[in-house]
Amino acid sequence: MPVLRGGARRGRREKQETLQNNNDKNAKNNNNNQNQDKRKVNQAVEENTGIATRTRRRTAVAAALAGPVDEKVASVPKEAEAEEIFVEELGERKEDPEERVEAEEGGRGMDDYDSGGGKSPTKANGGGDDELAAPLPDKHSLYGGEMVVEYLYACFRWLLDGRLKGFGSFIVQVGGSPMYKIDRKLGKGGFGQVYVGRRLTGSSINERTGPGAFEVALKFEHRNSKGCNYGPPYEWQVYNTLGGSHGVPRVHYKGRQGDYYVMVMDMLGPSLWDVWNNNAHSMSVEMVACIAIEAISILEKMHSRGWMLVLLEMLVDGKIGDVDLSYVHGDVKPENFLLGSPGSPDEKKLYLVDLGLATRWRDGTTGLHVDYDQRPDVFRGTVRYASVHAHLGRTGSRRDDLESLAYTLIFLLRGRLPWQGYQGENKGFLVCKKKMATSPEALCCFCPQPFKSFVEHVVNLKFDEEPNYAKYISFFDGIVGPNPNIRPINTEGAQKLIYQVGHKRGRLMLEDEDDEQPKKKVRMGMPATQWISIYNARKPMKQRYHYNVMDARLSQHIDKGTEDGLFISCVASCQNLWALIMDAGTGFTSQVYELSPFFLHKEWIMEQWEKNYYISAVGGAGNGSSLVVMSKGTQYAQQSYKVSDSFPFKWINKKWREGFYVTSMATSGSRWAVVMSRTTAFSDQVVELDFLYPSEGIHRRWDNGYRITATAATYDQAAFVLSVPRRKPVDEAQETLRTSAFPSTHVKVLLETSCSFDCSFCELNGDCNSQCPDVEIQEKWAKNLYLASVCYGRTVS
């Protein structure tokens, strides 16, 4: 088989004017060059007839061919060129232009400085939606000397073997399969392309499915593609586990041929995207409801496949082996749901394909749910249909497949999703923000109630929560026909789930759930901006705070605190007014600060670094100004900071590997400033980033021994840095509080005198009296919780 080396496709096909011009200039020499090629090939073969190894024969032929080939003007055999045109120009199935990506998405770097005074060059790192699939060889792969040499040698080798009679077709045979001729292109996925393969011998044209089918689907994946870094595609493992189960096609043969890994699968029919696209961009309510019922059933089987095998293993061996086969798909969308082959008994059956992004949600050894994590720089899936958790880089779980299915159903029903149309480097950011701001009511405003109920349930699922698949199916029972035999989609696969909740006359009868506790809604589409304050348990100490402070009053409060032996531990801003926290427990020996119109003032910071001061607190205002506090007496040995238009997690991750930890953060408008230091008191660190307050993530981190050590928020996002201390504190208690006003009445402190605070009331009245709201503090002192961090920005109402 002629094997071409193909690279990743970038953009559209190149125009061929250059090739045509070059061919015109060299038309007189083509015949001579081709004759010389043939003579040299024959001469090389004759000279090497005594060579036994294929490697030597290939070396001789390649050397003979390399001479007359020019990289810009390449003589392409007419037969080969015609074959490539045939493969490229055959009609392929129309697909949604929304691409699937599996990429790292980082913020565009603005300024990156360290305490040595250097600036680190950082490339822009916007998230994109480019395909990462390596294409099957096409004709423009021949436009280059190296490609021509490889192609001619491959054809020559196959001719010698007697396995190819000409350039008229590509032949595929892998893993003991029959020989297939490649026909038209069906489509492309995230990691490969799919073609029709027609069996050459030993098959009846009427045989549609199984290993002996006349027509099969051939999926090609280049050995250099991202999914094949460590050998055969990861997708092969998933199909070995799930292939043939409910709603998943079976792989009959697989293997490598040339530079491509090939899977031979059953030929299926059109995708839901094709059906929707060919039906004037619409589907009936009953059709979409049937899709919902069967798709939920398919996902339930995929999510639970193999757990019974674990139980059987426990009974037989008394221990659990790595046999758990529970997966989440990771890329649920209309293009990945296919109907059966037209005209076959399965033409109304629904299938879920393209398992390249599937991951296990259950640990194969322990049988427990995989651990929670968040990597904001990693996105896997398709932007339009991905769950918000996938956008934010959280570990995939069952809830993500169901949320993507919800978006798929609404798209098929309404023809459009509210977040379509965004473009540019920050497309992923804008889409995720819009998804978080769209309530189920708004998303389903023109849809029947069952769709709204389904969306409400799945978007509020917790990371490791068991979905109630049977209940979700029951939502749609009232809007599908009573006779399953005449439904537009075969729903037989959902019958087991239907029987789980009761069945009567073909209809679902759910048990009375009036006593079910109402579930707290996490995503209501109503974001809010609030004060976020963090409190740590400390030994009794003196602490003072100021808020609603204008620029002109800052020095007065700071100087007064310094006289009393207090140092600034935290700063924040709201509506261009400042909040200061000062206390006696910092351990600092000296402190300087600067209120600058810049965010941040690089020259001043570098000057203080030279004097062995390190950034200990930083705040930014909406007008672009910043307040930077630098101290002596810290344990830091080196420091670096970055200012970015988006949260710079990729840079943070790089610095973690270099031994730095985040020690303070700030925002100004939509810009972020992150300060990282060496020789801190931390042994590990993670980040929670969200468009709402990430309550679930914070509680999971707390359960694993992390505590919030830095926080900042814009009007769009809130970020929390959580750390594990090198020395475990005596009291690990930590609380968070969200309030519309500065939390003066909630601060819990030890009072040394009747009032040791400077608040706005005292500033205005010159004295403290019973009307001061901070008098209530004395009643809340019992817990010894002190303000450790505060910021103002995005939360949820």
N, C-alpha and C positions, 0 to 999 in steps of 0.2 A: 504493500500500500504506500503510495506517495505520501510522505509526512512532511508538512511544512511547519516551521517554527513561527508561531504567531505571538505577537505582543498584545498588550491591552489596547483596546480601541479607544481613541481619544477624539471626540467630536465626530463630525460627519466625514464621509469618504472624500478623499482628496481629489481634486480635479485632475484630468489626465492630459491637459494641454502640453505640459512640459514633456511628457513621454512622447506625445505625438510629434512635437517639434524635433525632438532628438532622433526619433525614428526616421523622419523625413530627411534629416541631414545625413543619416548613415544608411539610407536605403540602398545605395550602390554597393556598400560593403557587407550587407547582411548575408548574402549567399556565400561569400568567401569566408566570413567569420564562422558561419555554421558548418561549412565543410571542414575548416580547420578544427573546430570543436570535435566533429565526428572522427576525423583522422587521429586526433590526440587521444580521444577516448579509446578507440580501437587499439592504438599503439600501446596505451597504458595497460589495457587488458591483456594484450599479447605478451608484453614484457613481464607481467605478473602472474602468468598462468601457473607457475610453479609455487606460488605463495598459497599456503593452506589457510591462513587466517583471514577472516572478513575485515579485520582492522587494517591490515596491510593493503588489501584490495581497495578499501575506501580511501586510504591515504593517497594511493597512486592515482585514482580517478579524480579526487578533489584537486590534487596538485596539477593534473593535466588540464582541468577545467578552469583553474583560477587565473591562468595567464591572460586570455583575451577578454575577460569579463570586466566591464567598467561599471562602477556603482551608479553613475548617472544615466548611462545609456546601456540598458540591459536587453539583450535579445531574448525574447520570450517565445517558446514554441507556440505555434498557433493553436495546437490541440489543447495545450495546458491553459492558454488564455481563455479559450472558449469554455473549458470546463469550469474555471473559476467564475466566469460571468454567469454561467448556469446556476451555480450554487448560490451566488449572491442575489441574483435577480428573481429567483423563484419567490412567489408570494409568501409572506410570513404573517402569522396571526397578529392582529392589531393589539397593542397593549396600552395600558394606562401610562402616560408619560411620567407619572410619579415614580421616581427611582427608589431602589432599595440600597441602603448603605450600611456598611459595618466599618465605622471609622472613628478615629479620635477627633473630638471637636473641642478645641481650646479657644480661649479669647485672644483677640489680637493684642499683641504686646505693645505697650507704649514706652514705658521707661522701666529699666531694670538696673538697679544700682546696688553696689555692695560697699561695706565699710572700708574696703581697700581703695575706693575711689574709682573703680572701673565700671564701665557700662557693658552689659552683656548683650551682644547682638541676638535678637530674637525675631524669627520670621513670623509673619502673620499666619494665624492658624484658624481660619474660619471653618466652620463645619460645612460640608458640601454633600451633594446627592449624586456624585458621579458613580457610574457603574464600575465595579471592580472585576467584572468578568472578563476573562481572556477569550476573544472570539475564535470561532473556527477559522481556519485559513481562508482568506478571500483573495481576489485577484491583485489588490494593491500590495499584498504581502510579497509579490514577486518583484516589485520595483526596487531592486538593489542587488548588487553583485553577490553578496553572501546568500541571499534567499535563492537566487537562480542556481548557485552551485549546489545548495542543499537539495533543491527540488529536482534538478537533473540527476544528481547522484541517487536520490531515493527512487526515482523512476527507473533508472538504470539497474539498480539492485533488484527491484521487483521484477523487471523483465528477465534478468538472469535466473531468478528463482522460478520463472514460469507462472507466477501468481497473478500477473496483471497483463492483459492483452492490449491495453492502450490507455489513453488519457481520458476516456469517456466517462469514468465514474470512480468514486471512492468506495472501497470495500472495507467493511468492518467485521471482525471476528475476534471475540474475546471470551476468555473463561470457558472454552468448550462450546461456545454458541455456534449456531449456523452462520453462514456468510450472509451479510446484509449489504445492500447497496444503499448509499445515502441518497435520500430524495429531498423533498422540500423542507424548508426551515419552519418549525412550529413556533418558536419564540426563544426568549432568553430569560435567565434568572439572575440572581445576584452573583453566582459563581460559575455559571456555565451556560451552554446553549443546547437547545433540544431540536433534533431533526427527526423526520420520518425515516425509518429503515425498512426496506422491502427485502424479504427473504428471497434468496436466489434459487434454492433447491429444496425439495422435500416438504412442501407445505401447500395446503389448499387455500385458494383465494378466499374461501368462505370461513376460514378459521380466523377468528377475530381476537381471541384472548389466549393467554397461556404462553409457555415457552415455544410452542409450535406455530404461533400466529404468523400470518402472512405479512402484516404490517405491525411494527413495534415502534416505540419511542426510544431514541438514542440520545442520551444526555452526555455531552462532552464537557470535560473540565481540564484545562491546561495544567500540566504538572507544575508550572511556575506560578499558578494563581494562589491567592491568599489562603484558600481552603485546603491546599495541598502542600503546605510547608513541611509537613512531617510524613509525607507519603500519600497513600490513597486519601481521597476526600473524606472528611469527617462525616459527611452525609451518609456514606456507606454503612457506618456503624449504626446510625439511626434506622436506616432501612432494614438492616439485619434484624433489628429488634422489633420494629413496628410494621414492616412490610407485610401486607396481606391481612392485617387486622382491620377492624371496621373503619372504612373510609380512607384507608391508606393503600395505594397501589403496590403491587408486588414487583420486586426486582428479580428477573429471571437469570440474568448473567451480568457479570461485571469483570473488568480487567483493564489493563493498559495496552494501548496500541500507539506506538510512536511516542509523541509528546503529550498524548491525551489519555486521561482516565475516562472510561466509557461505561455507562450503565444501560442495560437493555431492559425496558419496562413495558408494561401493557400500554397499548395505544388508547388514549382517552379522547373525550370530546371537547367542546368549547369550554372556556372558563366563564365564570359569572360575569367577568368584565366584558367578554365577547358578547354574551347574551344581552347584557344591559346596553352595550354600545350598538348592537344591531337591532335593538328594539326601541329606537328613537330615545335612548337615554332614559328609559323608564322600566319599571317592573310593577306588577300588581301587588297589592297588599298580601293576598294569599300566597303568592310565589315567595315573597320575602319572608313571610311567617314560616313557610315550610323550610326555607333555607335555614332560618334561625333554629327550628326544632332539630333538624338533622345535623347542623354544624355544632350545636351544643353537645349532641350525642357523640359526635366524632371527637370533640375535644375531651369529653369525659373519659372516653376509652383511651385516648392518648395520654391523659394525665394520670390514669390509674393502671395502665398496662404493666403487668409484671409483679404487682404487689402481692398477689396470691402466691406467686412463685417464691417470694421471700418467706411467707408463712409456711409453705410446704418444706422449704429448706430448713426452717427452724424445727419442724416436726421430725424430719429425717435425720439431720445431723446435730441438732441441738445448738446450732449457731447460725448466725446470719452471714451469708456470703455476698459477694458483689454481684447480685443478680437482680437488683431493682431496676426496672425498665421504664420508670415514669418520666415522661418528657413534657416540656412546654414547647410549642411550635416556634414561637418567637417572631413570626412574620405573617400573621393572619391578615388576608386582604382578598378582594374579589379575584385578582389574577391567580391566586393560589388555590382557589376552589374550582374544580373541574367536574363536568358532568361525564357520564359514561359515553362510550363510542356511539354515535348516531346509528340507529337501526338495530342495535344490539339489545338484548334483554336488560342491560344495565344503563340504558341511555338516560333514565331519570334518576340514576343514583349519583350521590354527591361524593366527591373525593377531595382530600386535602393533600397537596403536593409541595415540593420544594422544602426539604427538611434541613437545609444547610445551616440555619441559625437555631436549630432545636438544641435545647440544653436540659439537663436533668434538674428537677426541682427537689428531688429527694436523694439524700446520701445513700449510695448503694451499699455501704458497709453497715451503717447504723440504722438505716430505715427512717431517719429523722429528716425533717425539712432542712435544706441547705441554709447556711448562715446568711444573714442580711448584710449587705454592703452597698456602698454608693461610690461610683467613679464618674464624676460629672463630665469628664472628658471623653467618655466612651458612649457611643450610640449604636444600637443594633436594631435594624428593622427598616420600615418604610415610613417616611416622615408623616404622610397623610393619615395613616392608620395606627401608628405606634401609640402605645399607652404613654401617659405622662411620666410614669416611672421609668420607662425605657428612654425617654428624652433626657431624664435627669441622671441616667447611668446607674440605676438601682438594679440589684440582682433580679433576674427574671423569675417570675413565679406564675402560678395558674391565673391570677387575677389579670395579668397582662394580656394573655390570649383572649380572655373574655371581653376586656375593654376594647381590644382591636376588633373583635367580632361585632361589638356594639356599633363602632364607627362604620364598619363595613355594611351593616344592615341599614343604618340611617342613610348612607351614601346611595345604596341601591334603591331605597324608597324615595328619597328626596332629590337625588341626582347631584347633590353638592353638599360639601361640609363647610362650616363657617370659616375655617382656617385655610381654605384653598386660595391660591393666588399670590402668596408671599414669595418673594424672590430675594436673592442676594446671599452674602456670606452668613448672615444671622437668621436665615430662614428657619432653622430648627428652633432657635430661641423664640422667635415670634409665634411660630405654630404652637409650641408648648404653652406659651403665655396665654394664647387665645383659648386653647383647650381648657386650661385651668380657670379661665374667666367665663366659660360657657357652662351654665347650669344645665342639668338634664331637662328642665322645663323648656329652656330656650332651644336646646339642641333638637328636641322632639316636638316642637310647637305645632307642627302640621302632621304629626304622626299619630296613629291610634295609641291608646293608653298602654297596651302591652309593651310597646317599644320603650316608652318612658319608664315603665316599671323595671324593665331589664337594665336599662342604662343606670338608673338610680342604684340598683343593687350592686352592679359590677364595679362602678367607679368608686364605691365606698368600701370595697373589700380590703382587708388588711393583708400584709405581706404573706403570711403563712396560713391564712384562713381557708377552711374547706368550703369551696363553692357548693351551693345547693342547686346542682344541675337539674334535678327533677322539678324543682320549683320554677326555675327559669323556663323550662319547657312548658310548664303549665300556663304561663302567662299568654302563650300564643295559641293555646288550644281553641279558644273561642272564635278565632278569626280564620281558621282553616276549615276546609270541607269535612263533613262527618265521615265520608268514605275514603279511607287511606288509598284505595286502589285508583282513584281518579285525581288524586292531588298532583300538582305540577312537579313536585319533587318527591321521590320515594322516601318515606319516613319510617320504614320498617326498623331501621337501626335504633330508633328512639323508643321502641316498645318496652324494653327492659326498664328504662327509666320511668316510663309511664306507669308500669305496674308497681314500681316502688312506692308510689303515692296513692295508689288506688285506681281502679279502672271500672267504668260502668258504661255499657253501650258505646264503647269506643271513645268515651270522653273522660277527661280527668276529673276526679273528685278528691280535692285536697282536704286534709283534715283541718279542723277549725284551728286557726292560728291566732285567735283573738288575744290569747294570753301571752303571745310572743312579745318580748321586750322591744320597744322601738329602738332602732339602731341610730347611733349618732352619725349625722351626715358630715362628712369631711369636706367634700367639694360642693359648695352651694353656688359658686359663681359670684360671690359677693366679697371680694377682698377688702381689706381695710389697712390703714396705716396706724400704727400704735407704738407706744413705748414698750420695748422689750428689756426687762431687767433680770439680771442673774444674781442669786444670793448664795453665798458659801457660808458654811459653819466655821466660825473662828473663835479663838479665845477672846475674852472681853478686851476691847480696845476702843480708842476714840476715833470716830469717823464723822466727817462733815461733808455736806453736799450743798451745791448751789444750782439753780436752774433758772431759765428765762433770763440769762445774763447777756447784756449787750457787750459788744467788743470793747467799748470804752471802760466798762466796769471790771473786766477780767483781771487786770493787774492788781486792783484793789483787793479782791477776794484772795487771789493767789498769795500776795504779799502777807496778808493777815494770817493765812494758814501756815505759811512758812515760819512766821514769828512764833506760832504755837507748836512748832515741831511736826507739822503735817506735810505730806508730799502728795502730789497728784497721782492717783492710781488709774483714773479713767476719765475720758472726755467724750462728749457727744454733742450733736446739734439738732435742733428742730426749728424750722422756719427762721433760720439764720440767727437763732439765739442759742447760747451755749449752756451745757450742763457740765458741772465739775464734781468729781468725787475725790475727796482728800482724806487720808487716814494716816495713822501712826504705825501701821504694820507693814510698810513696804520694804523696809531694810535699806532704803536709799540713803546716801550720804550727801548728795548735792543734786541740784536739778536746775535746768534751764528750759525755756520754752520760747516759741515764736508764733505769733499770729500773722499769717502771711496771706496775701491775696492769691497765691499760687497753691495748686494741689499736685505735688508738694514742692517746697522750696529746696531744690537739690543742693545749691551751693551752701546754704546755711547748714543743712544736715551733714554734708561732707566736712565742713569746717569743725563741727562739734565732734564728729568721729575722730578727727585728728587730736582732739583734746580728751579722748577716752570717755566721751559721753555716748550712751546708746539710747535709741528710741524706746521709751517705756509706755507711751500712750500717744494716740493720734486720733484726730477727729476732722471731719470735713463738713462744710456747710453747703447749702444749695446754691449759693452765689459763687461757688468756686474757690472760696478761701479755705484755709486749713489751720488747725492748731496742733503743733507738734511739740511733744514734751520729751526731753532727753535727760537721762539721769546717770549719775555715778553710783556705784555700790551694787550694780546688777551683777549677775554671774555670767553675762554674755561675753564671749571672746571674739565673735565676728558677727556681722549683721548685713542683711541685704533686704532691699525692698523693691516692689514693682507697682507701677501705676498702669492700669489697663482699662479699656472700654468695656470689658466683660470680666466676669470672675475668672482669675488666672489659675485655674486648677492644674493645668498642664505644667505651668512653671512651679507651682507648689510641689507637685509630685516629683519634679526634677530635683528640687532643693531638698526634699525629704531624703532622697538617695544620697545627697551630699552631707547629711548630718544636720541640716537646719530644721527648725520647727517654727510654726507661726506663733508670734508673740503678741501681735496687735493688728487690727484692721480698721479701716474707715471707708466711707463713701462720700462722694460729692456729686449730686445729681445721679447720673447712671454710671459714673466711674468708680473704680475700686482701687484702693491702696492696701497692699498686704506687706507686712514686715515680718521677716523670718530671721531667727538668731541661732547661733551655735552655743553649745554648753548650757542648755536650758535644764529645767527640772523635769522634763518629759522623757518618757521612753517610747511612746507611740502616739500617733495622732491621726485623726480622721476628720472629714468635712461632711456636714449636712447642708445641702443647698436646695432651696425650693422657692416656688412662686407664692407659697403660703407658709405659715409657720409649720415646720416639719415635726409635728408632735410625735408621730409613731417612730421616726428615725431616732429622735433624741432619747426616747424611752428605751429603745433597743440598745443604744450605745451606753446608757446608764447601767442597764442590766449587765453589760460586759465590762464594767469598771471604768468607763470613760467619764470625764467631767468637762463641762463647757469652760474653755479658757479664753475664748475670744469670740466676739460677735459683731456683725455689721449688717446693714440693710439699706437697700435702695427702695424706690417706690415700686419696683417690680419684684425684687427678690430679697430673701433673707439668707444669710450664711452663718453657720455656727461651726467653730473649730472645737473639737472635743479631744482631750488628751488623757493619757495614762501617766500619772506621776511616778517618778523613779522611787520615791519614798511614799508609802501609803499613809495618808493623813489619819490622825486619830479619829476624827469625825468627818465622814465623807458626804454628809448631807448637802444637797444642792436643790434649789428651787428656782423656777422661772415664773415670771409674772408679765402679763400683757395688759396695759392700761391705756386709755385714751389720753389722760393727762399724766404729767410726770408723777411717778409713784411716791409722792412725799408721805402720804398717810399710810403707806405699806412698808416703808423702810423699817427694818428691825435692827436696833442698835443698842449699845449699852450707854446710858447717860451718865456722864461724870458729874454734871451739874443739872440744874433744872432744865437747861436747854443748851446743847452744845452744837447747834446747827445754825447756819445762815440760810434762811429761806426767803422767798419773795415777800411773805407777810411781814417778817421782821425787818427786811430792808425798807419797806414802805412805812412801817409804824415805829421803828426805832426801839421797840421793846417786845418782849414775849408775854402774852397773856392767855387767858383761857380760850380766846377765840382762835388762836393759832392752831392749824390742823395738825402740826407736828407734836402737840401735847399727847395725842393718841399713841405716839410711838412708845411711850412708857408702858402701855398695856401689852405691847407686842414684842417686848424685849426677851421674853423667856427663852426663845429658841437660839439666841445668839447668832443670828444670820445677818451677814453684812453684804452690802452691795459690792459685787466683784466686777460687773460689766453692765453696760447699758447702751442702748442704741435706739434709734427711731426709724421705722420703715415698715415694709410689707409684712402683714400677718393675715389673719382671717377673722371675720366677724362671727 
